[in-house]
């Protein structure tokens, strides 16, 4: 299966395409689907450099923001000097703006890529419609968890910063703060996992629940609840990425012939 034919490398496994318009697309004619798919393909091509930068930088930007959130906690405890407070406040504003900008780009990408694949799946015809509908449904399940996954990833980074840096500041009540973050991360992880378990794995007899259980079984048992929460989230995020990849690969396989018939729908022309 040639994933590149569908994406030209323009995808990220922690970003799920938004297929909410699949029900609208079901009512559209083939010519309408072709027109929308052309427009979405053009839009994605036009903003491809910006989207790729967003994908490449999003983890680093989030980790940087997590570090700054930790510094803001130190400010509350009057641990930093006045000059340090001023510097960190300025850096926090910059990081917040970067994070907001990246979120806007990611949302644009999710919406355009989702609309495009829904239209291409419809153009692919009745023979593949049932298979596509199941895949698009599961893609939408992932998409509904996107905000929670993003928030959980930030919490995970923040806990990582706390573990590494808090011992340097004995005045800072790291234990209580980490417990708060841990509690929310555990809740987020449970919600994401519950949603993922409603999905099916393409071309696999292993259920998502069994796959998650197998991931956990390979990991050591941890007595530290913070590290245990972080590990559980890491396994759930791995499952999210695995499902996202399997869905995209299947969609690429199903729509490959259609893309060859309509080269204008390729993200990267020959």
Protein Blocks (a to p, Z undefined) as FASTA:
>chain_A
ZZklmnnopacfkbccdfklmmmmmmpcfklmmmmmmmmmmmmmmmmmmmmmmmmmmmmm
mmmmmmmmmmmmmmmnomacfklmmmmmmmmmmmmmmmmmmmmmmmmmmmmmmmmmmmmm
mmnojklmmmmmmmmmmmmmmmmmmmmmmmmmmmmmmmmmmmmmmmmmmmbcfklmmmmm
mmmmmmmmmmmmmmmmmpccehiabdfklmmmmmmmmpccdfblklmmmmmmmmmmmmmm
mmmmmmmmmmmmmmmmmmmmmmmlpfbdZZ
